[in-house]
Amino acid sequence: MSIQRKTVISRSTKSKVLRHRGIATRGTESDSRYNAPALEKGLAILEIVSASPAPLKTEDIARAVGHSRGQIYRMLQVLESNGYIAREAESEGYIATNKLFTLGMRKAPIANLNNAAMPEMRKLADELALSVRLVVPSDDQIVFIAGVESTSSFGLSVPLGYHRPLILSASGRVLFAFQPPERQLTWLQQLRQTAPPDADIESFLADATKARRDGWLIRRSVTVEGVTDICAPIWDASSIGCAGNLIVPLIRIIGQNHRAEDVARATRAAADRITQALRPHIAPE
């Protein structure tokens, strides 16, 4: 007996599709001159597939973007042949590849941030014998763009390009905390629209206030039992608010006696050195 699994499209993903449809259906004469339906359809498919935690079948994607299976079939073939999506063998559904992530990493601010961060991340990983990650915001998500593994026998590994809702992560709280008030207001409006039903916005804001006060955030991981996430902000040359943050997942290992506050101070010091390398004439907050 086979069990059919129903694919659920997240609230955040649905909002992206609605924005796509809004672009495609604006009725003014001026807007219609710039419509590119095929391109819009392709972008909508990429957003849907990349936002889904599970492979999506053709009918799932068609339903989400509001087109028939036949209308999107050729588009799926083109995206697959160009390496933006791939078919997952077991489920025959589509998943996003790392191609867009790789293209994004070539962007100058991200490349500069990555280049400045890696030496300090290696030093911090050596000092603490813990894993270190570099995280940046992307829309209403956080994205892991670089990492250095623990020098001990144990560590927490996260694949590059991994993303999760900003509102459900410690990193998201730090990224929000160190933005100017007008940007915080814009982010908060978006987060209220796309937050999962179980998101606690008041807790998110309280943690952001604490992070702003302390200069870092120490918070029990919401995804891995027994792990404490420790985050500190980084600014780059072009950013008004913080552009990213370092995150150290503190794992209790026999023989290590790390105090969370000591790890937080070391993480903030490394983050400040990265900031100083990126904007040497401006002192970090």
C-alpha positions in Angstrom: 0.0 0.0 0.0 1.5 3.4 -1.0 0.9 6.5 1.1 0.5 9.8 -0.8 2.3 12.7 0.9 0.6 16.0 0.5 3.1 18.8 -0.2 2.4 22.0 1.9 3.4 25.3 0.5 4.5 27.6 3.3 2.8 31.0 4.1 6.0 32.8 3.2 6.2 31.0 -0.2 2.6 31.8 -1.0 3.3 35.5 -0.3 6.1 35.4 -2.8 3.8 33.9 -5.4 1.2 36.6 -4.8 3.9 39.3 -5.3 4.8 37.6 -8.6 1.1 37.6 -9.7 0.9 41.2 -8.7 3.8 42.1 -11.1 2.3 40.0 -13.9 -1.2 41.5 -13.6 -0.7 45.2 -13.1 -3.2 46.8 -15.4 -1.6 50.1 -16.4 -0.4 50.7 -20.0 3.0 51.7 -18.7 3.5 48.5 -16.8 2.3 46.3 -19.6 5.1 47.4 -21.9 7.6 45.9 -19.5 5.9 42.6 -18.8 7.9 39.5 -19.6 5.5 36.6 -18.8 8.0 33.8 -19.4 10.6 35.4 -17.2 8.1 36.1 -14.5 6.9 32.5 -14.6 10.5 31.3 -14.4 11.3 33.5 -11.4 8.1 32.4 -9.6 9.1 28.8 -10.1 12.6 29.4 -8.7 11.2 31.1 -5.7 8.7 28.3 -5.0 11.2 25.5 -5.4 14.0 27.3 -3.4 11.6 28.1 -0.5 10.3 24.6 -0.2 11.9 22.3 2.5 10.9 19.2 0.4 11.1 18.3 -3.3 8.1 19.6 -5.3 6.4 17.7 -8.1 5.2 19.4 -11.2 1.6 19.6 -10.1 2.6 21.2 -6.8 4.6 23.9 -8.6 1.8 24.5 -11.1 -0.8 24.9 -8.4 1.5 27.3 -6.4 2.2 29.6 -9.4 -1.4 29.4 -10.7 -0.6 27.9 -14.1 -1.4 24.5 -15.6 1.0 21.6 -15.6 1.4 22.0 -19.4 2.1 25.7 -19.1 5.1 25.2 -16.8 6.5 21.9 -18.1 8.8 23.5 -20.7 10.0 26.1 -18.2 10.9 23.4 -15.7 12.9 21.7 -18.5 14.8 24.9 -19.3 15.6 25.6 -15.6 16.7 22.0 -15.1 18.9 21.9 -18.2 20.6 25.2 -17.1 21.3 23.8 -13.7 19.0 26.0 -11.5 16.8 23.1 -10.4 17.3 19.4 -10.3 15.1 16.3 -10.1 15.3 14.3 -6.8 15.5 10.7 -7.8 13.5 9.1 -5.0 10.5 11.5 -5.0 10.7 12.7 -8.7 10.2 16.2 -7.3 12.3 19.2 -8.1 14.8 20.8 -5.7 16.8 24.0 -6.1 20.5 23.6 -6.8 23.3 25.9 -5.4 23.7 27.7 -8.7 21.9 30.9 -7.6 23.8 30.7 -4.3 27.1 30.5 -6.2 26.1 33.5 -8.4 25.1 35.5 -5.4 28.4 34.8 -3.7 30.2 36.6 -6.6 28.5 39.9 -5.7 31.2 42.2 -4.5 29.8 43.0 -1.0 29.2 39.3 -0.2 32.6 38.3 -1.7 34.3 41.0 0.4 32.5 40.0 3.5 33.4 36.4 3.0 37.1 37.1 2.3 37.4 39.3 5.3 35.6 36.9 7.6 37.3 33.6 6.8 40.7 34.3 8.5 39.0 35.5 11.6 36.6 32.5 11.6 39.5 30.1 11.4 41.2 31.8 14.3 38.0 31.7 16.3 37.4 28.0 15.5 41.0 27.2 16.6 40.6 29.2 19.8 37.3 27.7 20.9 37.5 24.3 19.2 33.9 25.0 18.0 32.3 25.4 14.6 31.8 29.0 13.3 29.3 30.2 10.7 28.8 33.4 8.7 25.1 34.4 8.2 23.5 37.1 6.1 19.9 38.2 5.6 18.0 37.4 2.4 14.4 38.7 2.2 12.7 37.1 5.3 15.3 34.4 5.6 18.8 34.0 7.0 21.4 32.2 4.8 24.6 30.5 5.8 27.3 31.6 3.4 30.5 30.4 4.9 31.7 28.1 7.7 34.7 26.7 9.5 34.4 23.3 11.1 35.4 22.6 14.7 39.0 21.5 15.3 37.7 19.0 17.9 36.3 15.6 17.1 32.8 16.9 17.4 30.9 19.8 15.7 27.7 21.0 14.2 27.8 21.0 10.4 25.4 23.1 8.4 25.5 23.1 4.5 26.3 26.3 2.7 23.2 27.9 1.4 21.0 26.5 4.2 18.3 29.0 5.0 15.5 29.3 7.5 13.0 32.0 8.5 14.7 35.0 10.0 12.1 35.2 12.7 12.8 31.6 13.9 16.5 32.0 14.3 19.0 33.5 16.8 20.9 35.1 13.9 17.7 36.7 12.7 17.2 38.4 16.0 20.7 39.8 15.9 20.4 41.0 12.3 17.1 42.7 13.3 18.6 44.2 16.5 21.4 46.1 14.7 19.3 47.8 12.0 18.2 51.4 12.1 14.6 52.0 13.3 13.1 52.7 9.9 14.5 49.4 8.5 13.4 47.5 11.6 9.9 48.8 10.9 10.0 47.6 7.3 11.3 44.2 8.3 8.8 43.8 11.1 5.9 44.5 8.7 7.2 41.9 6.3 7.8 39.4 9.1 4.3 39.8 10.4 3.0 38.9 6.9 5.2 35.9 6.3 5.8 34.5 9.8 4.9 30.8 10.4 1.8 30.4 12.6 3.9 29.3 15.6 6.2 32.2 15.5 6.4 34.3 18.7 7.0 37.9 17.5 7.0 39.3 21.0 9.8 36.9 22.0 11.7 37.8 18.8 11.5 41.5 19.7 12.5 40.9 23.3 15.6 38.9 22.2 16.5 41.6 19.7 16.4 44.2 22.4 18.6 42.1 24.6 21.1 41.5 21.8 21.3 45.3 21.2 21.9 45.9 24.9 24.6 43.2 25.3 26.3 43.4 21.9 25.6 39.7 21.2 22.9 37.1 21.7 23.1 33.8 23.7 20.0 31.7 22.9 19.1 28.0 23.2 18.8 26.5 19.7 15.3 26.0 18.5 16.4 23.3 16.0 19.0 21.2 17.8 18.6 19.9 21.4 21.5 20.6 23.7 23.0 23.4 21.5 23.3 27.1 22.4 23.5 29.6 19.6 25.9 32.5 20.2 25.7 35.4 17.6 27.5 38.7 17.1 27.0 41.4 14.4 29.2 42.4 11.5 29.1 45.6 9.4 30.6 46.0 6.0 31.6 49.1 4.0 28.2 49.7 2.4 25.9 48.7 5.3 23.9 51.1 7.5 22.7 48.3 9.8 24.7 45.1 10.3 25.3 43.2 7.1 25.7 39.7 8.7 26.7 37.9 11.8 29.0 35.2 13.2 27.2 32.3 14.9 28.9 29.8 17.1 26.9 26.7 18.1 28.0 25.9 21.6 28.0 22.2 22.2 28.7 20.8 25.6 31.6 18.4 25.1 33.3 16.5 28.0 36.7 18.1 28.6 35.6 21.5 27.4 34.5 24.1 30.0 33.3 27.0 27.8 31.2 29.6 29.5 28.6 31.0 27.1 29.6 34.6 28.1 33.2 33.9 27.3 32.3 32.4 23.9 30.1 35.4 23.2 32.9 37.9 24.0 35.3 36.0 21.7 32.7 35.9 19.0 32.0 39.6 19.3 35.7 40.4 19.2 36.2 38.4 16.0 33.1 40.0 14.5 34.5 43.5 15.3 37.8 42.6 13.7 36.0 41.6 10.5 34.0 44.9 10.6 37.3 46.8 11.1 38.8 45.1 8.0 35.8 46.0 5.9 35.4 49.6 7.1 38.8 50.6 8.7 37.9 54.3 9.2 34.6 53.6 11.0 34.5 52.1 14.5 31.9 49.3 14.9 28.9 49.9 17.2 
